[in-house]
Amino acid sequence: MKLNTFGATIARVEAERLQQAKDAIAAGWTPDQHPAICCPPDKTQQPKRGGRSRYEVQRLRDQAENRAKWWADAVERTQAKLDNREANRHPFDHGMLNTPVGPRAREANAGQRIWQELETAKERADHFLRLTRKYDMQLESKP
């Protein structure tokens, strides 16, 4: 069988290793010496990245803090919109039953939409507040 240059190189290396093994056995090699004589030491662990830098954590904390403030303001704005809507709503009277269903439904849906916006704003404000606390804890643990 004819080998290409790569195959010939592999065959040559295997022949050299076989000869080294025969020489080691002739020199009195024992299995107790096995790792030290023929096998390379185990590969050392690569150093792991230390995580985010202090600068990056500070930047992320500031960003989360700004977003938490914005969403807290959004909660206040939406709550004010909802309160204003409730204050300006006409008290129910039986004449309202004669108004078409469409306008009544739109008004009710608008109130529901504002309430959902309020809930979403509260959730987002809490989320960014938790992120700010998380980044604060990371900054405290960094040297």
N, C-alpha and C positions, 0 to 999 in steps of 0.2 A: 504494500500500500504506500502510495506516494503522498507525503504531507506537504502542505504549504508552509511558508516560513513561520507562521504563528504556531501551527501544529508541531513543527520541528522544534521550535523553542520550548514548547510545553513538554515534549518528549525528552529533550535534553535536560530540563530542570528536574523532571521526575527521575531520570537516570542518576543525576547528581545526588538527589535526596536519597535514593535507594543505596547509592554507594556510601553516603554519610551514615546511613542506618547500619549498613554492614560493618563499616569501620568502628562505629560505636559499640556494636555487639562484640566485635573482636577485641575491643579495648576493655571489656568487662562492664558494659552498661547494664544497669538493673532498672526494673520498672519504677523504683523509688526515685530515681534521678530523672525520670521522664520529662516533667515540665521544665526543669532547668536546662536540659541539654537541647531538646529539639523544638519545643513549642515556644512561640513568642509570648511575652507576658500579655495578660488580658488588656484589652483596649481601655484606656482611662476614660472616665466620664467627661463629657464636654461640660464646661461650666454653663449653668442655666442663667438665663437673663434675669436680672434683678427686678423686673417689673417696670412700672412707669417711673420716670424720673420725677423728682420733687417739683420741678418747674411744670411738668405736664399735669401732675395732680393738682397743683395750685390753679392752673388755667382751667381745668375741668371743674374744680370746685367753684371758681368764680362764675363760670358759665352756668352751672347748675343753680347757683345762688341767684343770679340775674333772672333765670327762667322761673325760679320759685317765686320771686317777687312779682314778676309779670303775671303769673297765674293767680297769685293771691289778689292782685289788683283786679284781675278778670273776675274773680269770685265776688269781690265787692261791687264791681260794675253790674254784673248780672243780677246780684241780689237786689241792688237798687232798682234795676229795670223791673224785676219781678214785683218788688214792693210798690213801685209807682203804678204798675199795671193793676195791682189789687186795689190801690187807693182810688184810682180813676174809674174803676169799673162801676157801672150802674147797678144799684141794688136790684135784685130779681123782683119782677112783678109779673102778674099773669098776662099782661099785655105782650110780654116777650114771647109768649107761646105762638103769637101770630106772626112773628118775624120768620123769614125763610130759614130753612135748616142750614144752608150754605154759610151765611155769615156767622151763625152761632157756632158751627163746626170749626170755621177758620179761627174764631176767637179762642175756642177751647184748645185747638191744636197749637196756636201761638203760645198759649200759656204752658202747655206741655213741652214745647220746644225750648222755651226759656228755662224751664225747670231742668230739662236734660242738659242744657248748656251749663247750668250751675253745677250739676253733679259732676260733669266732665271736668270743669275747671277746678273743683275741689280735689278730684282724683289726681289731676296733673300737678297741682300745687303740692299735694302730699308726696307725690313721686319725686319731684325735684328737691323737696326738703329732705327726704330720705337719702337722695344722692349726695346732697351737700354734707349731711352727717357722715356718710360713708367716706367721702373724700377727706373730711376733717380727721376721721380716725386713721386714715392712711398717712396723712401728714404728721400726726402725732407719733406714729410708729417709725417714721423715716428718721435716719440720723441727721 
